[in-house]
């Protein structure tokens, strides 16, 4: 659950940086598999207020972990987790906290390097350590519809004799 949530969050935060936006509210949610009615069921979410708006993977993943730890309960079969941010502001309108000691230039350069490596080598090749090294979970796509309705290269060719 933790790795899936953190990886989802990192992908989301990349989009935030590409837009030149910062967020100051982060919400983590987890939910059960509703078709397993005989199992114990639990759904919850937690909104985490950030001390100052940011788009840094390191800070946002840190606060996502805090929120997830507050709502996670052992013994439940979770179906999915999610992360989303709100209170989004443009980069030039970020108001820093009075006691904020974060070196924003250093974080911006680090995120720029990580984003550059991601562009060069592909998503998932470079990540924050809390995302883990091995992906023990995978997005299930076994019920995915075929692409022949949307991709011309996959249309079947029929020959008549």
C-alpha positions in Angstrom: 0.0 0.0 0.0 2.8 2.4 0.9 4.8 1.9 -2.3 1.8 2.2 -4.5 0.7 5.4 -2.8 4.1 7.0 -2.9 4.7 6.0 -6.6 1.3 7.4 -7.6 2.1 10.6 -5.7 5.5 11.0 -7.4 3.8 10.8 -10.8 1.2 13.3 -9.8 3.9 15.7 -8.5 5.8 15.5 -11.7 2.8 16.9 -13.5 2.5 19.6 -10.9 6.1 20.7 -11.6 5.6 20.6 -15.4 2.8 23.1 -14.9 4.9 25.4 -12.8 2.5 25.0 -9.9 2.9 24.5 -6.2 0.4 22.9 -3.7 -0.2 23.5 0.0 -2.8 20.8 0.7 -2.3 17.1 0.2 -5.0 14.4 0.6 -4.3 10.6 0.8 -7.2 8.2 0.6 -7.5 4.4 0.9 -10.5 2.2 0.2 -11.5 -1.5 0.4 -12.6 -3.9 -2.3 -16.4 -3.4 -2.1 -17.2 -6.7 -3.8 -15.6 -8.7 -0.9 -18.5 -8.1 1.4 -17.5 -10.9 3.8 -14.2 -9.2 4.5 -13.7 -6.4 7.0 -14.1 -3.1 5.2 -12.5 0.2 5.8 -12.2 3.5 3.9 -10.6 6.7 5.1 -8.8 9.8 3.9 -6.6 12.4 5.5 -5.8 15.9 4.4 -2.4 17.1 5.3 -1.7 20.9 5.5 1.8 21.7 4.3 3.8 24.4 6.1 4.5 26.1 2.8 3.4 25.4 -0.8 5.8 23.1 -2.6 6.2 20.9 -5.7 9.2 18.9 -4.4 8.8 15.1 -4.5 10.8 14.8 -1.3 8.5 17.1 0.8 5.3 16.0 -0.8 6.1 12.3 -0.3 7.1 13.0 3.3 3.7 14.5 4.0 1.9 11.8 2.0 3.6 9.2 4.3 2.5 11.0 7.4 -1.1 11.1 6.2 -1.0 7.4 5.1 0.4 6.3 8.5 -2.5 8.2 10.2 -5.2 6.3 8.3 -3.7 2.9 7.5 -5.1 -0.1 9.6 -3.7 -3.6 9.5 -6.0 -6.5 8.7 -8.0 -5.0 5.8 -7.9 -5.9 2.1 -7.4 -2.5 0.4 -8.3 -2.1 -3.2 -6.7 1.2 -4.0 -5.0 4.3 -2.6 -4.8 7.7 -4.0 -3.1 11.1 -3.5 -4.3 14.4 -4.7 -3.3 18.0 -4.0 -5.4 21.1 -3.7 -4.9 24.8 -3.0 -2.6 24.9 -6.1 -0.9 28.2 -6.8 1.4 29.4 -9.6 5.2 29.3 -8.8 5.4 33.1 -8.6 2.7 33.3 -5.9 4.1 31.0 -3.3 4.0 32.4 0.2 6.7 31.0 2.4 6.1 30.2 6.1 7.6 32.3 8.8 9.7 29.5 10.2 10.4 27.8 6.9 14.0 26.8 6.6 13.8 24.8 3.3 16.4 25.6 0.8 14.0 26.0 -2.2 16.8 26.6 -4.8 18.5 23.3 -3.8 15.2 21.4 -4.0 14.3 23.0 -7.3 17.7 22.0 -8.8 17.3 18.5 -7.4 13.8 18.1 -8.9 15.1 19.5 -12.2 17.8 16.8 -12.3 15.4 14.0 -11.4 12.9 15.2 -14.0 15.6 15.4 -16.6 16.8 11.9 -15.9 13.1 10.7 -16.0 12.8 12.3 -19.4 16.0 10.7 -20.6 15.7 7.2 -19.2 11.9 6.8 -18.6 9.5 6.9 -15.7 10.5 4.9 -12.7 14.2 4.7 -13.4 15.1 7.5 -11.0 13.1 8.0 -7.8 13.0 9.1 -4.2 14.3 6.4 -1.9 11.0 6.0 -0.1 9.5 4.8 -3.4 11.5 1.6 -2.9 13.8 -0.2 -5.3 11.6 -3.2 -6.3 8.0 -2.8 -7.4 6.2 -5.6 -5.5 2.9 -4.3 -6.9 1.8 -3.8 -10.4 -1.1 -2.0 -12.0 -3.6 -4.7 -13.1 -4.3 -4.5 -16.8 -5.4 -8.0 -17.6 -9.0 -6.8 -18.3 -7.8 -3.9 -20.5 -9.7 -3.5 -23.7 -7.9 -4.0 -27.0 -6.6 -0.9 -28.8 -7.7 -1.8 -32.3 -10.6 0.7 -31.8 -8.3 3.6 -31.2 -4.9 2.7 -32.8 -4.7 2.4 -36.5 -1.6 0.2 -36.3 -3.6 -2.5 -34.5 -6.5 -2.8 -37.0 -6.8 -6.3 -38.3 -6.2 -6.8 -42.0 -8.4 -9.2 -43.9 -7.5 -10.5 -47.4 -10.1 -12.0 -49.8 -9.1 -14.7 -52.4 
